[in-house]
Amino acid sequence: MLKRYSFGAALLVATVLSGCADPAPKRGPIRGTVTVDGEPLAAGRVRFFALTGGISTEGVIQDGRYEIPAERGPTSGKYRVEIVTEKKTGRKVPDRDAGPGEMKDEIVNVIPPKYNRDSTTQIDYDSSADAPHDFNLKTK
C-alpha cells in the first residue's frame, strides 16, 4: 500500500513540476530576397544573430532567394543580419589549421564588410508574422 501512495505522490509532483516549466520559444519561418545593385545574389548565406536573447540561425541564398523553415527559424526578437558570398581567388595561402607547409585555396568575401563582418543591418522579427525580409545591397 505504501508503494502505491509513493508512486501516486511521485506522479503528482512530476505533473505539477511539468506545468511550471517555461515553454520552448516559438520559432518561425523566415524568407525573402537578396539583391546586389539590383541583381539577385546568385549564391551565399544569410545569417541572423540574436541581439535580445533569441535563437540565431542562418540560411542558404540561391538565385536571390532564401527560406528558413520554422523548425530552424528564429524566435521573435531583434537580429543583426550578415550576408556572405565567397569565391576562390585562384591563389594558395598557408593553411593555419593544417601542418607546416600545407596550403589551401584563398577564399574572399565578395560582399562588402558593411553587410557581413561589420554589418549594422538589423531586423525586428515576429515569429507569428508572414512578412518577407528582403535585403537590397549596394556596392556602387
Secondary structure by P-SEA (a helix, b strand, c coil): caaaaaaaaaaaaaaaaaaacccccbbbbbbbbbbcccccccbbbbbbbbccccccbbbbbcccbbbbcccccccbbbbbbbbbbbbbcccccccccccccbbbbbbbbccccccccccccccccccccbbbbbbbbbcc
